[in-house]
Amino acid sequence: SNNANPSHVFNNTNSGSSQSYNVSLTVTANGCSTSITKVITIQNPDASLLSNFEADTLNGFPLFKICTDNSSEEIILTNNSSTSSTNSTYSIDWGDGTSVYSSSSNWTQVSHTYSLGLWDLAYTITSTSGCSITKIYKVFVGSNPAVGLSNLGNTTGCAGSLFEFSIVTGK
């Protein structure tokens, strides 16, 4: 850059991790130049959660799941951030159209009731230095689908015979 006060935005998208960059400044005046290099370290907030639901993964996303016949279930989330001393704001978008949970202080547990379905929960933390990260969690409340085959009868035949079966679904 030829700017008097150059700037650059560094991006670290890994939750809870730090990433270092070598930044060099070279000044040239009257044909002479000098350089200095400094290491810049970016520490992202850690957006880790624990839950009373079973933990798993779904398509690379962390998943909280509960298999139930109930029409809804209460999830209890525990803040498991390793960067709580430098976190300044927290928000949870439940992904189901209800109000977003927001807090400007470190929290331990919060609960929410989900109806049956697969939901995208977005947990966002901003640090005191202004770094922000959002981690997506999948939340599943439901049961295995009830499905089967029904025999329509007359299933005796020779090779090459055509047989029909009905697909039976439950709830």
C-alpha positions as CSV (number, residue, x, y, z in Angstrom):
1,S,0.0,0.0,0.0
2,N,1.1,3.6,-0.6
3,N,-1.4,4.9,2.0
4,A,-0.1,6.9,5.0
5,N,-2.1,4.6,7.3
6,P,-2.7,1.3,5.6
7,S,-5.2,-1.1,7.1
8,H,-6.2,-4.7,6.4
9,V,-9.0,-7.0,7.7
10,F,-7.9,-10.4,8.9
11,N,-10.4,-13.2,9.0
12,N,-10.2,-16.2,11.3
13,T,-13.3,-18.4,10.9
14,N,-12.3,-21.2,13.4
15,S,-14.3,-20.9,16.6
16,G,-12.1,-20.7,19.7
17,S,-8.9,-20.8,17.8
18,S,-6.1,-18.3,17.3
19,Q,-4.5,-17.7,14.0
20,S,-1.2,-15.8,13.5
21,Y,-0.2,-13.6,10.5
22,N,3.2,-12.1,9.7
23,V,2.7,-8.4,8.8
24,S,5.6,-6.6,7.1
25,L,6.0,-2.9,6.7
26,T,8.6,-1.5,4.3
27,V,9.3,2.2,4.1
28,T,11.2,3.6,1.1
29,A,12.5,7.2,1.0
30,N,15.1,8.7,-1.3
31,G,16.1,5.3,-2.6
32,C,16.7,3.7,0.8
33,S,14.3,1.3,2.4
34,T,13.9,-0.5,5.7
35,S,11.5,-3.2,6.8
36,I,10.0,-4.5,10.0
37,T,7.9,-7.6,10.5
38,K,5.5,-8.2,13.4
39,V,3.3,-11.2,14.2
40,I,-0.5,-10.4,14.5
41,T,-2.6,-13.0,16.4
42,I,-6.3,-13.1,16.0
43,Q,-8.2,-14.9,18.7
44,N,-11.8,-15.9,17.8
45,P,-14.4,-16.3,20.4
46,D,-15.3,-20.0,21.2
47,A,-19.0,-20.7,20.4
48,S,-19.1,-24.1,22.0
49,L,-22.4,-25.4,23.5
50,L,-23.4,-28.5,25.4
51,S,-26.9,-29.9,25.6
52,N,-29.2,-32.3,27.5
53,F,-29.9,-33.8,24.0
54,E,-27.7,-36.5,22.5
55,A,-24.7,-35.0,20.6
56,D,-23.9,-36.1,17.1
57,T,-23.0,-34.6,13.7
58,L,-25.2,-34.1,10.6
59,N,-23.6,-33.2,7.3
60,G,-20.6,-31.8,9.1
61,F,-22.6,-29.7,11.6
62,P,-22.8,-30.4,15.3
63,L,-26.2,-32.0,16.0
64,F,-28.3,-32.1,19.2
65,K,-31.0,-34.7,18.9
66,I,-33.8,-36.3,20.9
67,C,-35.9,-39.2,19.7
68,T,-39.4,-38.8,21.1
69,D,-43.1,-39.2,20.3
70,N,-43.9,-36.0,22.2
71,S,-45.0,-33.0,20.2
72,S,-42.2,-30.8,21.7
73,E,-39.2,-31.1,23.9
74,E,-37.2,-28.6,26.0
75,I,-33.5,-28.3,25.2
76,I,-31.2,-27.1,27.9
77,L,-28.0,-25.5,26.5
78,T,-24.8,-25.0,28.6
79,N,-22.4,-22.3,27.5
80,N,-19.1,-24.2,27.0
81,S,-17.0,-21.3,25.7
82,S,-13.4,-21.4,26.6
83,T,-13.1,-17.6,25.9
84,S,-15.7,-16.4,28.3
85,S,-13.3,-13.9,29.9
86,T,-13.0,-12.0,26.6
87,N,-16.6,-12.5,25.3
88,S,-18.8,-9.4,25.5
89,T,-22.1,-10.4,23.8
90,Y,-23.9,-13.6,23.1
91,S,-27.0,-14.4,21.0
92,I,-28.9,-17.5,20.1
93,D,-31.2,-17.6,17.1
94,W,-33.3,-20.7,17.7
95,G,-34.1,-21.0,14.0
96,D,-37.8,-21.6,14.6
97,G,-39.1,-18.0,14.4
98,T,-39.2,-17.3,18.1
99,S,-37.3,-14.4,19.7
100,V,-33.6,-14.4,19.7
101,Y,-31.9,-14.9,23.1
102,S,-29.4,-12.1,23.8
103,S,-27.1,-11.5,26.7
104,S,-24.3,-9.0,27.4
105,S,-23.0,-11.1,30.3
106,N,-21.6,-14.6,30.6
107,W,-24.4,-17.1,30.9
108,T,-24.4,-20.7,32.2
109,Q,-27.6,-22.3,31.0
110,V,-30.6,-21.4,28.9
111,S,-33.5,-23.5,27.8
112,H,-35.9,-23.4,24.8
113,T,-38.8,-25.6,23.7
114,Y,-38.7,-27.0,20.2
115,S,-41.6,-28.7,18.3
116,L,-41.0,-31.7,16.1
117,G,-38.6,-31.1,13.3
118,L,-35.0,-30.3,12.3
119,W,-33.9,-26.8,13.2
120,D,-30.8,-24.6,12.6
121,L,-29.6,-22.9,15.8
122,A,-27.1,-20.1,15.3
123,Y,-24.9,-19.2,18.2
124,T,-23.1,-15.9,17.9
125,I,-20.4,-14.5,20.2
126,T,-18.6,-11.2,20.0
127,S,-15.4,-10.5,21.9
128,T,-14.4,-7.4,23.7
129,S,-12.0,-6.7,20.8
130,G,-14.9,-6.8,18.3
131,C,-14.2,-10.2,16.8
132,S,-17.4,-12.1,16.1
133,I,-18.2,-15.7,15.2
134,T,-21.4,-17.6,14.5
135,K,-21.5,-21.4,14.8
136,I,-24.5,-23.3,13.4
137,Y,-25.9,-26.3,15.3
138,K,-28.6,-28.6,14.0
139,V,-31.4,-29.6,16.5
140,F,-33.6,-32.6,15.8
141,V,-36.8,-33.4,17.8
142,G,-38.7,-36.4,16.5
143,S,-38.7,-40.1,15.9
144,N,-37.9,-42.5,13.2
145,P,-40.5,-42.5,10.5
146,A,-42.9,-45.5,10.6
147,V,-42.8,-47.2,7.2
148,G,-43.3,-50.7,5.9
149,L,-44.4,-52.9,3.0
150,S,-47.8,-54.6,2.8
151,N,-48.3,-57.8,1.0
152,L,-51.2,-57.7,-1.3
153,G,-51.4,-61.5,-1.5
154,N,-50.7,-64.0,-4.3
155,T,-46.9,-63.7,-4.0
156,T,-46.3,-67.1,-5.6
157,G,-44.9,-67.0,-9.1
158,C,-42.1,-67.9,-11.4
159,A,-38.9,-66.0,-12.2
160,G,-39.8,-62.8,-14.1
161,S,-43.3,-62.5,-12.4
162,L,-44.5,-59.1,-11.3
163,F,-45.4,-58.6,-7.7
164,E,-46.9,-55.5,-6.1
165,F,-46.5,-54.3,-2.5
166,S,-48.1,-51.2,-0.9
167,I,-46.0,-48.8,1.1
168,V,-47.5,-48.2,4.5
169,T,-46.6,-45.1,6.5
170,G,-47.3,-44.3,10.1
171,K,-47.3,-40.9,11.8
